[in-house]
Amino acid sequence: MRDAELDSADPGPARTPTVAVVVCAYSDRRWELLCEGLRAVLAQTTTPQRVILVVDHNGGLLERARRQFGERVAVIPNASRQGLSGARNTGIGEASEEIVAFLDDDAVPEPEWLAALVSAYDEGVLGVGGPIEPDWATARPRWFPPEFDWVVGCTYAGMPTSQGAIRNLIGAAMSLRREVFDRVGGFRDELGRVGSLPFGCEETELCIRASQAIGGGAFLYQPTARVRHWVGPERTRFAYFRRQCFNEGRGKALMSELVGSREGLSAERSQALRVLPAAVIAGLRASVRERDAAGLLRAAAIVAGLLSAGAGYAATLLRRRS
C-alpha cells in the first residue's frame, strides 16, 4: 500500500535546469553598456550558476574587466578565431551548465529575462529567445521601418507576438541547451561579426543545423523574456541601414550553401512576400491619407533594404561560383 501511495503521489515541481550566461565583448568603447548589462545579469530573479565574459582579442579590456568583475564573473580571453562566433564557442567550452544563454555586450536584460527563458524549456525545446527591443540613443528615425529592426539586432515586425515555435533565435539575447552544442558543434567561425564588421547569420545557421540533426526539436519565442538593445547614433544613418542589408544578403548566401536555400531562406521568403508588401502599401497610404511624409520614406526604405539584401546575396553567389 505504501508503494502504491508513492506511485500516485504528486511528483512536485520540475527541477530548474542549471544556466550559464555568456557575454562577448571586444571594444572598450562599450564599457559602460557592458557594465550595465553584466550588473543586470547578476541581479536576475533567477540566478545563473555562472556568468562568463569572453573578451575578443583585447588585452586591455580583459584586464579591466577582471579588475571590475573578477570576483563574480569568469572573465576569459577568446581562445578561438577572432570574431563573435569564436568568442561564443570559447564561452560554450567554459560552460558545463544545462542551458547556455548569450547576451550582447550592448544589451541589457529585464530582471525576469532569465526566469522567462528557463520556464519555457519543455521537452523537445532546443532553445528559447525573446523580444529584443531597440534602445535608441536618439529618437527613432521616422523613416526606419520596424520590419527591418533586425538591422540593429532587434526583434522585427513580422515575427510572432505570442509564444510559439520559430526557425531561429536572434543572437543579441538567446539561450540553447548544452546538448545542442554537444550534438552538432558550435557556431561556424566563417560566419559572424568580427569587430565592427557586420557579417552575421551564424545563429540562424546553427539553429537550422540543429533542427536538421535533432528530429522533433524546436526553437521557441518567449514574449516575456525581454531585453533592451542599445542602438547608437551611427546605426540610425541610411548608409548604415543599406550597408547592413547588403551584408545580410552576403551572409544569407554563405549560410544557404551550408544548410540549403530551402530552409536557409524560408523565413525571408515569407517576410518578403507577405509582410514587406503590406508594409509598403501601409506606408504609401499613410503618406496620402494622413499626409505623413514618413510613410513614404518608410516604404522607400523597405524597397531599398530588400534590393540591397538581394544584391548582396546575388553578388556573393556569383563571386563564389566564378
C-alpha positions in Angstrom: 0.0 0.0 0.0 2.9 2.3 0.8 4.4 1.8 -2.7 1.1 2.5 -4.4 0.7 5.7 -2.5 4.2 6.8 -3.5 3.5 5.9 -7.2 0.3 8.1 -7.2 1.8 11.0 -5.3 2.3 14.3 -6.9 6.0 14.4 -8.0 6.2 18.1 -7.2 7.6 20.9 -9.3 10.1 20.1 -12.0 13.8 20.8 -11.2 15.0 24.1 -12.6 17.9 23.5 -15.1 21.3 25.0 -14.4 22.2 28.1 -16.5 25.3 29.8 -17.7 25.2 33.3 -19.2 27.9 34.1 -21.8 28.6 37.7 -22.7 31.0 38.5 -25.5 32.9 41.8 -25.7 35.5 43.3 -28.0 35.6 47.1 -27.6 36.5 49.5 -24.7 34.0 51.9 -26.3 31.1 49.8 -25.0 32.4 49.7 -21.4 29.5 51.5 -19.7 27.0 49.4 -21.6 28.9 46.2 -20.8 28.9 47.1 -17.1 25.2 47.8 -17.1 24.4 44.5 -18.9 26.6 42.5 -16.5 25.0 44.1 -13.4 21.6 43.3 -14.8 22.6 39.6 -15.4 23.9 39.4 -11.8 20.7 40.9 -10.5 18.3 38.4 -12.3 15.4 37.0 -10.3 16.7 33.6 -11.4 20.4 33.5 -10.5 22.6 31.9 -13.1 25.1 29.3 -11.9 27.8 31.0 -13.8 28.4 34.3 -15.7 31.2 34.1 -18.3 32.6 37.2 -20.1 34.6 36.4 -23.2 36.9 39.2 -24.3 37.7 39.0 -28.0 41.4 39.7 -28.5 41.6 42.9 -26.5 44.2 42.5 -23.7 43.4 45.9 -22.1 39.7 45.2 -21.9 40.4 41.8 -20.5 42.4 43.1 -17.6 40.0 46.0 -16.9 37.1 43.6 -16.8 38.9 41.2 -14.5 39.6 44.1 -12.0 35.9 45.2 -12.1 34.1 41.8 -12.2 36.6 39.1 -11.4 35.0 38.1 -8.2 31.5 37.4 -9.6 32.2 36.8 -13.3 34.6 34.4 -15.1 36.5 36.8 -17.4 38.4 34.8 -20.1 40.0 35.6 -23.4 38.7 34.3 -26.7 40.7 31.2 -27.3 39.3 30.7 -30.8 39.4 32.6 -34.1 38.8 36.3 -33.7 35.1 37.3 -34.0 31.8 36.8 -32.3 31.4 33.1 -33.3 34.9 32.2 -31.9 34.1 34.1 -28.7 30.8 32.3 -28.3 32.5 29.0 -28.9 35.1 29.8 -26.2 32.2 30.6 -23.8 30.5 27.3 -24.7 33.7 25.4 -23.9 33.9 27.1 -20.5 30.2 26.4 -19.6 29.1 23.0 -18.2 25.5 24.0 -17.3 22.4 22.5 -19.0 21.3 25.8 -20.6 23.7 28.4 -22.1 22.3 31.9 -22.6 24.0 34.5 -24.7 23.9 38.3 -24.4 25.5 41.0 -26.5 27.8 43.5 -24.7 25.4 46.3 -25.6 22.2 44.6 -24.4 20.5 44.9 -21.0 18.0 42.2 -19.9 14.9 42.9 -17.8 15.0 41.4 -14.3 12.8 38.4 -15.3 14.7 37.7 -18.5 16.4 34.5 -17.4 13.4 33.2 -15.5 11.2 33.6 -18.5 13.8 31.8 -20.7 14.2 28.9 -18.4 10.5 28.5 -17.8 9.9 27.8 -21.5 12.2 24.7 -21.6 9.7 21.9 -22.0 10.6 18.6 -23.5 11.7 19.0 -27.1 12.6 22.6 -26.8 16.2 23.1 -28.1 16.5 26.9 -27.5 14.5 29.9 -26.3 14.7 33.6 -27.2 12.5 36.6 -26.6 11.8 40.1 -27.7 14.9 42.4 -28.2 13.7 46.0 -28.2 15.8 48.8 -29.6 17.0 51.4 -27.1 17.7 54.3 -29.4 20.4 56.7 -28.4 18.5 59.4 -30.2 14.8 59.4 -31.3 14.0 56.5 -33.7 14.3 57.8 -37.3 10.9 58.3 -38.8 12.0 56.6 -42.0 13.2 53.4 -40.2 10.7 50.6 -40.9 10.0 48.3 -37.9 10.1 45.4 -40.4 13.9 46.0 -40.6 14.7 46.2 -36.9 16.8 43.2 -37.5 19.3 45.6 -39.0 20.1 46.8 -35.5 19.9 43.3 -33.9 16.3 43.5 -32.6 13.0 41.8 -33.0 11.2 43.0 -36.1 7.6 43.4 -37.3 6.6 40.1 -38.8 7.9 37.9 -36.0 5.5 36.2 -33.6 4.0 38.3 -30.8 3.0 35.3 -28.6 4.8 32.2 -27.5 5.4 29.8 -30.4 8.0 28.0 -32.5 10.4 29.9 -34.7 13.0 28.9 -37.2 15.9 30.6 -35.4 16.9 32.8 -32.5 18.3 36.3 -32.6 21.8 36.4 -31.4 21.7 39.5 -29.1 19.8 37.5 -26.4 19.2 33.8 -26.8 19.6 30.5 -25.0 20.2 26.9 -26.1 20.5 23.6 -24.4 24.1 22.5 -23.9 23.0 19.2 -25.6 22.7 21.1 -28.9 26.4 22.0 -28.9 27.3 18.5 -27.9 25.3 17.1 -30.8 26.0 19.5 -33.6 29.0 21.6 -32.6 29.3 25.3 -32.1 29.0 28.4 -34.2 30.7 28.4 -37.6 33.5 30.9 -37.4 33.4 31.6 -41.2 30.1 33.4 -40.3 29.5 36.1 -37.7 30.7 39.5 -36.8 34.4 40.3 -36.5 34.9 43.5 -34.5 32.7 46.2 -36.1 32.4 44.4 -39.4 28.8 43.1 -39.7 28.6 39.7 -41.3 26.1 37.6 -39.3 23.7 34.6 -39.8 25.8 32.4 -37.5 23.0 31.8 -35.0 20.5 31.2 -37.9 22.8 28.6 -39.4 23.3 26.9 -36.0 19.5 26.7 -35.3 18.8 25.3 -38.8 21.7 22.8 -38.4 20.4 21.7 -35.0 16.8 21.3 -36.3 18.1 19.2 -39.2 20.2 17.0 -36.9 17.8 16.6 -33.9 14.5 15.4 -35.1 11.5 16.8 -33.3 13.4 19.6 -31.6 12.1 23.2 -31.8 13.2 26.7 -31.0 10.8 28.8 -29.1 9.9 32.5 -28.9 9.1 33.6 -25.3 7.5 37.1 -25.3 8.2 37.7 -21.6 12.0 37.3 -21.9 12.7 40.9 -22.7 16.0 42.6 -23.5 16.9 46.2 -24.4 19.5 46.6 -27.1 21.4 49.8 -27.4 21.3 51.5 -30.9 24.0 54.1 -31.2 23.6 57.2 -33.5 25.9 55.7 -36.1 23.3 52.9 -36.7 20.5 55.4 -37.4 22.0 56.6 -40.7 20.6 55.4 -44.0 24.1 54.5 -45.3 24.4 52.0 -42.3 21.0 50.6 -43.0 21.7 49.9 -46.6 25.2 48.5 -45.9 23.8 46.2 -43.3 21.1 44.9 -45.6 23.8 44.2 -48.2 25.9 42.3 -45.7 22.9 40.4 -44.5 22.4 39.2 -48.1 26.0 38.2 -48.3 25.7 36.2 -45.0 22.5 34.5 -46.2 24.2 33.4 -49.4 27.0 31.7 -47.4 24.6 30.2 -45.0 22.4 28.8 -47.7 25.3 27.0 -49.1 25.8 25.3 -45.8 22.2 24.4 -44.9 20.4 24.7 -48.3 18.4 27.6 -49.6 15.0 26.0 -48.9 15.4 26.2 -45.2 18.0 28.9 -45.2 15.6 31.4 -46.8 12.2 30.1 -45.6 11.5 32.9 -43.1 13.0 35.5 -45.5 10.6 34.4 -48.3 7.6 34.7 -46.1 8.7 38.2 -44.9 9.4 39.4 -48.5 6.2 38.0 -50.0 3.8 38.7 -47.2 5.0 41.2 -44.6 7.0 43.7 -46.6 4.5 44.3 -49.4 1.8 45.1 -46.8 4.2 47.4 -45.0 4.9 49.3 -48.3 1.2 49.7 -49.0 0.6 50.9 -45.4 3.4 53.5 -45.8 2.1 54.8 -49.1 -1.5 55.0 -47.7 -0.2 56.9 -44.7 1.6 59.4 -46.9 -1.6 60.0 -48.9 -4.4 59.8 -46.4 -2.6 61.2 -43.4 -0.2 63.4 -45.3 2.6 61.7 -43.5 5.8 62.0 -45.4 7.5 59.5 -43.1 5.1 56.8 -44.5 6.6 57.4 -48.0 10.1 57.3 -46.6 9.5 54.0 -44.7 8.1 52.5 -47.9 11.1 53.6 -49.9 13.5 52.3 -47.2 11.8 48.8 -47.3 12.3 48.7 -51.1 15.9 49.9 -50.8 16.6 47.4 -48.0 15.2 44.5 -49.9 17.1 45.4 -53.1 20.3 45.8 -51.1 19.9 42.4 -49.4 19.2 40.8 -52.8 22.2 42.5 -54.3 24.5 41.2 -51.5 23.1 37.7 -51.9 23.5 37.6 -55.7 27.0 39.2 -55.7 28.2 36.6 -53.2 26.8 33.7 -55.1 28.3 34.9 -58.4 31.7 35.5 -56.8 31.8 32.1 -55.2 30.6 30.3 -58.4 33.1 32.1 -60.5 
